[in-house]
Amino acid sequence: MNTLDDVAVTYNDISVLENYHVSQAFKIMRDPAANIFANMSPEEFRTVRRVMIACVLATDMTKHAEQITGA
């Protein structure tokens, strides 16, 4: 973030690596050979995607105290 790296700029300095990694995972899964969600309904996919994003973003340790206290 301090160097204004393209990834930091893309994610507006918010959970940069977490956002990057979950984004890349979903980009990889657009390939039919890697799409583990191919047999899900659109609604199921949206739910799984939302949960996966939340789980990955929850690993941002700069927000750990906030997550624990619920603040």
WOSUL-V939399 format. One record per backbone hydrogen bond with DSSP energy under -1.0 kcal/mol. CO is the residue of the C=O (numbers start at 0). NH is the residue of the N-H. Records with the same first field share a line. If there is no record, write none. Layout:
CO = NH ; NH
//
This chain:
0 = 3
4 = 8
5 = 9
6 = 10
7 = 12
8 = 11
10 = 13
14 = 18
15 = 19
16 = 20
17 = 21
18 = 22
19 = 23
20 = 24
21 = 25
22 = 26
23 = 27
24 = 28
26 = 29
27 = 30
30 = 33
33 = 35
34 = 37
36 = 39
40 = 44
41 = 45
42 = 46
43 = 47
44 = 48
45 = 49
46 = 50
47 = 51
48 = 52
49 = 53
50 = 54
51 = 55
52 = 56
53 = 57
55 = 58
56 = 59
59 = 62
62 = 66
63 = 67
64 = 68
65 = 69
//
